[in-house]
Structure formats: structure tokens, C-alpha cells
Amino acid sequence: MDPQLLMARLRTLLGSMTPSQLVTLVMTFILVVAVVGGLSWFLTRPNFALVAVDLDPETASGVVAQLQTLNVPYQLDPGGRNVRVPAERVDELRLALTGSGVLTSGQVGWELFDQTSWSQTEFQEQVRMLRALEGEIGRTITSIGEVKAARVNLVIGKRSFIGESEPSKASVLLSLRGRDLPASSISGIANLVAASVPGLRPESVVIMDSQGRALLRPEGDGDDPLGPAQFERQQRMERQMETRIVGLLEPLVGTDRVKAIVALKLNPETSEVMTEEYDPDSVVIRSSSESNQQATSPNLPVGLAGSGGNIPPDPARPTGRLG
């Protein structure tokens, strides 16, 4: 077909159309191009999958920097805590990031000693040792199912030959996957930390969650004398009250539109009261006694006194009562 003839027919067609028809034709053309372009992009775009989930800002920045070094395209979810890479390279990149020491949940452990520096002082070496120990304990605690993240701070005690020695202390901050942590797990974490640090007793370990609640306090802390069993009872009561509140409000506002958070503080103090009551109107028997006496008389002879009473009766003589 002759291009000049085709252009002439197109000009004739456009000239015969009204301005509104021309606008409609142009908008239709733009819409068709946009739909075709969007569909082709959707079908040809790379499929991204998660390579790291729920990262802290320090770890996320390290992962992004490593991916940029490797020239790997990536995506960050809102909040910057999840990183996505092409799905076909997830396993490869996860191994590469782990091997480079980037995926460590923001904590460093014994890998601090992989590169030894001979110019460090004794104080710097002690600080590195403390950081490595804190990181390793935090990683171990994070392996517990209910714990999402853990941060450990240690204060190593100092021995003194003059005066009293300073005991070791530890504090643990937990980020939980749920809202509650069993009392057995709390006690286990305290024993784990105490067994990892020389001179540290479980009673000197403070455990808190990310909401600022004290899960375990040292002995002698009068502000919160609740033990693990009492604390678990407090948590159980909080859950029961939250369930009751949600059950009361959901019929009014709709399902999944109510979120209740209850914080209780139990009073562990006990008191003993002794009362003595006296009722003057009541009759109370103070004492009673009972005595029973019984007397029996012997068989006495019956009859006339004298010798006549000893004579037997005559059988031929009738006996009877005179009228």
C-alpha cells in the first residue's frame, strides 16, 4: 500500500471527526499503550523474594551495602527491616551474606578475634572480649523460640584483695515474638547468662522485655518482689481480662476492631488478723458433769415372824381370801 495514499486517507478521516471525537481517540490510544506497557512490565519483571527478615537498622544497612557491592538488585519493604532479592539467587546471596558476617542480627561474637591486631592495648582487648561475650550470649538467647531478639549487657566484677570484691552483674533486653514468656524460660535465661560469666549469680541478672516490663529482678529489690510464679499468674490474669474486654466490645464495634492491653500490678503483701468475739446474749455451757447412782436391796424373807412362820402349810386346807 502506498504510504502517501494511507496518509491522505488518515488526514481525511481525522478532518471529518469532531474535536470531541479526536480527544476520545487520543485518550483511547494513550490508555491502550499504558495497559500494554504495564502488562509487559508485570510479566517481565524479576520475581523478588525475602533474603533477610526483621533486621535492625545496623544489620539492614550492612546487607544493603553488601548487595550494592555485588551489583545485585534489591528491594526494601516499608520500614527497612526486610530485604528482597531476585528469587533465583536467594540461597546463593544468603550464604554469601552469612559468610561475610553481615547477617549477625547486629551482634558481633567471637569473629572479632578473627583478625588480630598487635597494636591493641590490654584495655582494648578486654573490651573486645566483653563485646564478643555479650554477642555470643545474645545469639544463644535468640535461638529460643519465643525470643525474636536479645541484647545483653555485662558488668564483670572486680576482685579486690583489700575490702569487698564487686560482684558481676548482667542485664538482658528481650524482644518477644508474643506477649508472654513462660517462667521456666525466664529462669533458664538467667541461669544461662550466669553460667556464661565468671562470678555471676542468677540472682544478679535483670531481664526486661521491649515494653519495659521487668521479667526478672535481682533479689532484694523491694520495688517488685514478685517471683517468676507470681509474675506468670499476673500475666495469666492480664490475658483473661484482655479476652473479656475484647469479647464485650467486639459485638458493638465489629470483629478484629478491638485491641485491649491490660497491665496489672499484684500486691504481694499478706496480713494476718486475729479476732475475738464475745456475745453476752448467747448461752454457752462452760462445764457440765453427770453422776448416776443405783441401789439394789437383797431378797428378804416374807411371812409371819416367830416359830409359826416356819411351819409349812397344810395341803388339805384350802387357801383363799375371806369375803
Secondary structure, 3 states (H helix, E strand, C coil): CCHHHHHHHHHHHHHCCCHHHHHHHHHHHHHHHHHHHHHHHHHHCCCEEEEECCCCHHHHHHHHHHHHHCCCCCEECCCCCCEEEEHHHHHHHHHHHHHCCCCCCCCCCHHHHCCCCCCCCHHHHHHHHHHHHHHHHHHHHHCCCCEEEEEEEEECCCCCCCCCCCCCEEEEEEEECCCCCCHHHHHHHHHHHHHHCCCCCHHHEEEEECCCCEEECCCCCCCCCCCHHHHHHHHHHHHHHHHHHHHHHHHHHCCCCCCCCCCCCCCCCCCCCCCCCCCCCCCCCCCCCCCCCCCCCCCCCCCCCCCHHHCCCCCCCCCCCCC
